[in-house]
Amino acid sequence: MDATRLHAYLQQFEPKLWTTLREGYTLAHLRADAIAGLTVAIVALPLAMALAIASGATPEKGLHTAIIAGFLISALGGSRVQIGGPTAAFIPVVFVVIQKFGYGGLVLCTLLAGLMLIAAGLLRLGTLMKYMPQPVITGFTAGIAVSIFSSQVKDALGLQMAELPAEFVERWTAYARHIATIQPATVAMTALGLGVIVGLRYWKPKWPGFLIALLVCTAATTAFALPTDTIGSRFGQLPSALPTFDFPHIPFERTFELLPSAFTIAFLAGVESLLSAVVADGMTGGRHRSNGELVAQGVANAASALFGGLPATGALARTATNVRAGARSPVSGMLHAGYLLLFMLLLAPLMRYVPLAALAAVLLVVAWNMSEYEHFRTTLSAPWGDRIVLLLTFVLTVFFDLTVAIEAGVVVAALVFMYRMAEAVEIRSGVRTTDDDLDQAGALARDEQQRQRLPPGVEAYQIGGPLFFGASNRLDSLLDQFFEKPKVLILRMRLVPVIDASGVHALRKLAERCRREGIVLVVSGLQEQPNRVIAQMGLAGSDGSLHLASNFDRALKLAHSLVATPG
C-alpha cells in the first residue's frame, strides 16, 4: 500500500474531535457545547439507571456505561454530535445473557462485541450497514419495544414475584399468576410518572420530562411514605465513587456459547450508531465517518466491559437532543459524560429514594417511542414481501431470539428480492418494442439533448435499475453532488422497474431534505410497480414535497413554471 492510499485509509478513522480542533475551536463553541452537554446529561441521568435495571443489572452500571463509553464514543467517533451510552435496544439480549451466564458472561460478551466492532471498522464494513433492509430494522425495533414494555410490568404494577422469566410467554404467564399482588401505591406512582412525562411533552416540550417525573415521584413517595420499592430498598446505597476496573468471574470456557449474543450486541451497536449518525447528519448538514464510528464504538464497548459496564452505542434521542440544544462538536458529548460523573459523585446518596415505578414509567415511554408505530403501520402497506419480512422479524424478536430474528429477516428479504428481480425480467421481456427502446448510443445522445433543454436552476438525475434495500442508500448523497443547489431537481425513474419499502423510505428522506433546503423534487416516468407502491405508502402529494410527472417532457414543463415563479 503506497503512502497516498495509506493516508486515505487512515483518514477514515480520524476522530471528528481532531477535525473540529484543527478547524478552530473558540470560546463560543465551548460555551455552546457546555450547555448542550448539560442538557443531554439531565436527560441521560434517569435513562441510564432505568436501562440498567431493566437489563437485570444495578443502577450504577448504567451510569458507569454512560460515563465511560459516552466519553470515548464522542472523543474517538466519526460524528460531530453523537451521544453514546446504554440504549433500550440492548435490554432483551443483555437480560438473557445475565440470566444464563451471570454478569461475568455479559462482561465477556461485551468485550467480544467491542472487538468485533473494531474489526468491522478496520475492514471498512461500515458502509455495508446501510444495506440492512428497512422492514428488518422496523420489525426488530418494534419487537424490542414490546419486550421492553413486557419487562416493566412487574415494577409498574408492583407485582410481588421473584425472578422475572426471560421468555415472553413464560413472563406473561408469571404476571397472570401474581396479578392479585398489585400494589396500589406503585400503580399510582407509575401513573403519576407517565402523566408528568406526557403532559410536559405537550405543554413544555423543552423541559427534561424524564428527570422532572423522577423528582415528582420521589418527592411524593418520600412525603407520604408510600409502600413502594425504591432503588435503595432493592439495590442499597449507590456508590458515590469513580468507576474502577471490575473483573467478576468471567466464564472464558463458554466463549463459543456467547458468540451469537456477542454478534447480536455488535450488530445492534453498529446499526444503531450509524443510523443515529445519519440522522444527526440530516439535522446538522454534516457527514460522519462510518468506519471510524465503528472503531470508536468497539473501543468504547471494550472499555465499558473492563469497568464492568453494559454494552453501549449511539443514542438517537439523546443525539437529537444534543443537536437541538446547540452542540457544535464532540466536546458536548465528552462534557455530558463529565456532568454525569459529577451527578453520580454528588447525588448518589439521594438516588436511593427514587421509586422503581418512576423508572418503569420512563421506560414505558421509551418503549412507545421506540415502537415507531406510524412507520410500522406504513410498512404494512408496502408490497407483500416487505410485509412478510416485517412481521416475521417482529414475531421472532418478541417470541424467540433477536439473533434468529435478524438472520431470518435478512435471508427472507434476500429471497423476496430475488423473486422480484425474476418477476421484473419476465415483465420486461414481454413488453413490445416501442420508439423508447433505442440502442445505447442513441439513448445517450437523446439524454444529452434533453439535458441541454434544462433551464437555469434545474438539475436532472436518472436512476437505472431496481431501487431496493441494497441500492436505496445511493440517494443519501445525491444533493451533495451538485456544486450549487438547484431550485428544482428532476429525478428520472423511467428505468426503475421495482421499488421496495427501503427505496420508498430513501425517497421520502430525499424529499424531506429537498424541502428543508428549498428544493422542489419532481419524479418523472414512474413505471407501474413503483407508482403503485409510492401511492400505497402515502408518499406522493401528501405534503407537496414530491411532484409526479408521467414523463420527462411534462417534468420539464413543470420545472419551467416553478423556476419562473418568484420566491
N, C-alpha and C positions, 0 to 999 in steps of 0.2 A: 504494500500500500504506500503510494507516494505521499509527500508532505501535504499536498493540496487536498487529497482525498481524506487523509488522516485528520486534517483540520476541520473539514466539512463533517466528518463523522463525530468528532469530539464536540463540535458546536451544538449538536443536537441535545447534549446533556448539560450545557451551560445553564446554571440556575438563573431564573429571571431576576433574582436579587442582584446578581452581579451586573446583569444588563441594566437594571434600574440605577444602580450606583454609578455605572460608567456614563449613563446619560446625564447624570447630575441630580443630586438629591438635596432639596432645600429644607429649611426650617418649616416652611409652609406645608411641604409634603409630610414631614414628621408630625406636624400638628393634626393634619387630616387623618393620617394613619393611626395616631394615638386615639382619636375619638372613635374611629371605625372599630379598632381593636377592642376598646372598652364596650362598645355596643354589642359586638359579637360575643364577648366573654359573658356578658349578662344573659344572653340567650343560651349560651352553651353550658352554663353552670348547672341548671336543673336537668338539662338534657343528658349531660354526661353521667350524672348519678342515676337517672331513670333508666338509661340504656344498659348500664352495668347491672343493675338489679334485675332487669328483665332478662338479661343474658345468663343469670344464675351466679353472678359474681357479687362482690361487695361494692358499695358506692365509690370508695376511694379509687378503685381500679379504673373506673370511668374517668375520674378526674386526672389520674396519672397518665392515661392514654391521651386525653385531650391536651395535656401539657407537653408531654414528650413528643408524641407523634405529630401533634399540631404544630409545634415549633419547627420540627425537621421538614415536614411537608412544605411549609412556607419558605424556609431557608434554602432548601435544595431543589424545590419543584420547578416545573416548566410553565407555571401560570402565575401571573402577577397578583391575583387576588384570591387564589384558592384558600379555603379554610378546611383544615383536616381535623380528624378526630373519630371517635366511635360513631357509628351510624346504625339506624334501625335495620338495615339490610342484613347485618351480621347476626341478629338476635337468634333466629331459628338454628343456624348451624353452630354457633357458639354454645347455646344452651345444650344441644345434643352432645357436643364434644365434652363439655364439663361433666355431664351425667355419665357418659360411657367411659371416659378416660381420666377424669379428675382434672384439677386445674393445671397440673403439670403437663397433661396431654394437650391442653389449649396452648400453653407456652410453646411447646414443640411445634404444634400445628401453625401457630402464628409465625414462628421463626422460619419454618419451611415455606410458608406463603410469601414471606418477605424475600427469601432467596429466589423463589420463582419469579416474583415481580422484577427483581434486579436483572435476572437472566432475560426476561421478556423485553425489558427496555434496551439492554445491550445488544440483543439480537434484532432490534428495531421492529418489534411486533406491535408497537403502539398503534400504527395505522390499521392493523388488522382488526382491532377492537371496533372500528367503525363499521365493519361488515356484519355485526350482530343484527339479526332480523328484529325489526321493531315489535312484532307481536310476541316474540320470545321475551324481550325486555319488559313489555307491558304485562305479560302473563305472570312472570315470576315476581315482578314488583307488586302486583295486586295480590298474589299468593302470600308474599311475605307480610303484606299489610294485614291480611286475615289472620296469619299466625301471630302477629304482634297483638292484635285485638284479643285473640284467644288466650294469650299468655297473661293478660292483665285482668281477666275476670275475677280471679281469686282476690287480688289486692283491691280491686274496685268495689267488690261486694263484701269484703271482709270474711270470706269463707274460712271456716276453721277446718283446715285439712293439712295433711303432712306434705310430703314431697309431691311436686307437680309433675305428672307424666309428660314425657316428651312428645308422644304421638298424639295427633289431633283428635282422633276418635276416642282414645282412652282418656284424654284430658277432659273432654266434654262429658264423658260417662262419669268421671270422678266429680265434676261440678254438679251433675244431676244428683249424685248420691249425697252430697253435702249441702244441697240447696237450702235446707232448713237451718243452717248455721249462719245465715246472712246477718251482718251487724248493721243495724240502722244508722249508727253514728258514722260508720265507714261509708255507707251509701250516700249519706248527707255530705260528707267531705268530698267524695268523688263528684257529686252533682254541683257542689259549690265551685270546685276547681274548673269543671267544664263550663259552668256558667260564666265565670270570670274570663276564661280564655276566649270563648266565643263572643261574649259581649264586647270585650276590648277590641276584637278584630273588626267589629262593625263600627264602634264609636271612637276608638283611639287606636287605629291600626299600627301606629308607630311606637306605641308603648310596648315594653317587654312583657307580653301576656303570660308566658310560662313562669317567669320569676315572680310576677305580681300574684299569680294564682297560688304559688307555693307560700308566699308571705301571708296571704289572707288565710289560707287553710291552716298554716302553722299557728297563726295568732288565734284563730277560732278554737283549734284543738287545745292549745295551752290555756286560754282564758276560761274555757268551760270544762276543762279536764275530761275531754271526751274519751271514752274507752275504744281507742282505735290504734292499730300498730303504727309505730314511727320508726325512723331509721335507727334511733337509739335502742328501742325495745327489741329490734331484730338483729342489728349488727353491732350494737355497742357504740362506744365513742370513736369517731373518725380520727385518724392520726393527723395531727397538725404539724407535719414534718415534710422535708423534701423527699421525693421519691428516691428509693435506693435499689441497688441490684437485688433481685429477688429470684432465687433458684429453688423452687419447690422440687419435689421428686419428679424427674422427667422420665417417662417410660420410653427410652430410646429403642427398646426392643419391640415396640409397637409402631415404629415409624411407618412401616408398609401399610398398616391399617389406617393410619392417619393421613396418608397421601391424598385420598379422594376429598376429605374435608379441607385439607390444606389447599388443594387445587380450587375448590369452591371459594374459599376465602380470597385467594389470589385473583380469581376471575371477577368476583364481586368488587374487590378493591380496584382492579384495573378499569372495569367498565364504569363503575360509579364515579371514579375520579375523573375519567376522561369526559364522561357526559357532563359532569359539573364544570369542567374546564371549558367545554364547548359553549355551555350556557353563559358562563362568565365572559367568554369572547364576544358573544352576541350582545351582552349588556354594555361592554366597555369598548368594543371595536378592536380588541387586541387579538393576538394569535399565540396560542400556547404551543409548547414543545412536547408532543405526546410521549416520545421515548424518554426524555428527561423526566417527565412527570412520573412515569412508571418506575424509574430507578429511585426517585425520591420516595415514592410510596413504599418500595421494597425496603429501603434503608429505615424508614420510619416504623414499619411493622417489625423489622428485626430488633430495633432499639426498644420498642414497646414491649416485645416479648422478653428481652433481657431484664427489663424492670418489672416483669410480672404483669404487664398491661394487657389490653384487649386488642383485637385487630382494628385497624383504622383505615380511613380513606377520605377522599374529598367529600365534604358535606354540602349538598346542593343548596339547602335552605340557608345554612349559615354563610355560604359563599355569596348568595344573593343578598343577604342582609349586609354583608361586608361591603358589597358594591354600592348598595343604596345608602349606606352610611358615609360614603365618600372616600373609600380606600383608594390609595394611589399606587401601592407597591406591596411586595411580600412582607414588608415590615409590619403591616397591620396584623397579619396572621401570627407573626412572632410575638408581637405585643399582646395579642389575645391570649396566647399561652402564658405569658408572664402575668397578666392580670388574673388568670385562673389560679396560678400558683399562689399569688398574693391572697386571693379569696380563701383558698384552702388553708393557708397558714393562719389567717386571722379569724375565719368564720367556722372552722371545724367544730368547736365546742357547741355552737348554736345549731348546726345541721342535724344534730341528734333529735331535735324536736319536730322535724319535718315529717308529716304523716305520709305513709306509703300510698294512701288513697290519692293524694295530690299528685304524686309522681305517676300513678296509674292514669289519672286524668290527662296528664301531659302526653303520655304515650298513646292514649286513645285518640287524641287529636293528631298526633304524628302518624298513626296508622291510617286515619281517614285521609290526610293529605297525601300519604304515600300511595294510596289505592288508585289515585288518578281516575276517579270514576268516569269522568267525561271522556277521557282518552280511551278507556276500556270500552265504553259504550260505542264510541265512534268506530273503533276497530271491529266491533261486532257487525258493522255494516259493510266491512271490506269483503273482498272475494272469499269464496268458501274455504280455500286453502289457508288463508290468513286466520280465519275464524277457528279452524281446526287447531292450528299451531297455538293460537292464543289460549283456547280452552284447555288443550292438553297440558301446556306448560303450567297454567293456573292450577288445575286439578292435581297434577303431580307434585307441585310445590306445597300445596296445602296438606294433602293426604299421605304423601310418601316422602320424597327426599329432594332437596334443592339441586343436588348434583345430577340426579337422574332426570329431573325436570328440564334442566338446561341442555343436557346431552340429547334427550328425546326431542325437545323443541327445535334444536338446530338441525338434527337429522331429518325430521319431518319437513321443516322449512326447505331444506335442500331437495327433498323428493318432490315437494309441491312445485318448486321452481323448475325442476327438470321436466315435469309433466306440462307445465305452462309453455316451456320452450318448444317441446314436441308439438303441442297444440298450435302454437303460433306458426311453426313451419308448415304445418298442414294447411292452415288457413291461407298463408301467402302463396303456397304452391297452386292453390285452386283459384287464384284471382286472375281474371282475364287481362292481358297486356293492354295498357292504355297509353295515351300520349305522355303520361308522367313517368313511364318506365323507360327512361333514356339510358344509354350506356354511361359508364362512369365519367368519361371525359366530357360528354355533353352535359351531364348533371353538374359537374364542377363549373363549367362555363356559364351555365344558367344561374348558379348560385352567385357567381362573381357579378353577373349583370344585375341581379336583384340587390346585392349589397350596395352597388353604386346608386341605387334608387333611394337609399336611406337618407332622409333629411337630417340636418344637424341636430344633435341632441337625441338621436335614436340609434340604438345598437341592436343587433340581432345575433342570436346564438342558437345553433342547431344541435339537437341530441339525436344520436342514432343508436338503435338497439333498445333492448328492454330496460326499463327503469325499475329495478328491483332492489332488494336489500344489499346486494353486492355492488351496486353502481350508484345508489342514491347519494352517497357521500360526495360525489363529484359536484353536486350543486352547491355545496357549502362554500366553496371558494370562487364561485362564478363571478360575483361582483368585484372580487379583488383583481380580476384580470384586466379591468378597464382602468386606463390611466386617469381618465376624467369620468366621473359618474354620469351616465346618461339620464335624460328626463323620462325616456320610455325604453323599456327593454322588451324585445320580442323574442320569446322562447319558441323556437320552431320544433314541433314534436311529431311531424308527419311520418318520421322514420321510427317512432316508438310503438312497437306492436303490443306491448304488455306493460302494465304498471301494477305494483302491489302496494300494500299499506305503508311500507317503508318509503317507497317512492312518493306517495301522496304526502307523507309526513315531511320529507325533504322539500317537496314543492311548497308545502304550507310554510315551512321555515323561511324559504327564499322569498315568498310573498310577504311575510311579516317583516323581513329585513328591508325589502324594497319599500314597504310602506313607511318604515321608520326613517329611511333615507330620502323620502320624497320621490321615489321612482315608481312609475306606473308599469306593472307587469302584464304583458299580453301574451297569451299562449295560443299558438295557431296550429291548425292541421291535425287536431286530435283524431286518432283512429277510434273505432267503435269501443273496444275494451277500455282503453284509458279514459275516454269520455264518460263511459258508464260508471266506472269506479270513482272518478273525481266527483261526479254528481251524487253518487250514493254516499260518499263520505263528507258531503256538505262543504266542499272547498270552493266551488265556483260561485261567484256572485254573492256570497253571504255578507260580505262587508265592503265590497268594492275594491278589494286589494288585488283581485285577479280578474282579468278580462279574457274572454274566449273569442277566437275568430276561426271561422271554418277553414280558411286558407291564408297564405301569406299576403295575397293582394288585399284581402279585407283587413288583415292586421296592419298593413302599411297604410291603408286609408284611415284607420282609426288612429294610428300614430301621428299622421299628418294633422289630424284635427286636435289631438292632445297637445302637440308641440305648438300649434298656432294659438291655443288657448292661453291667455295671460295667467301668470302665477303657477 
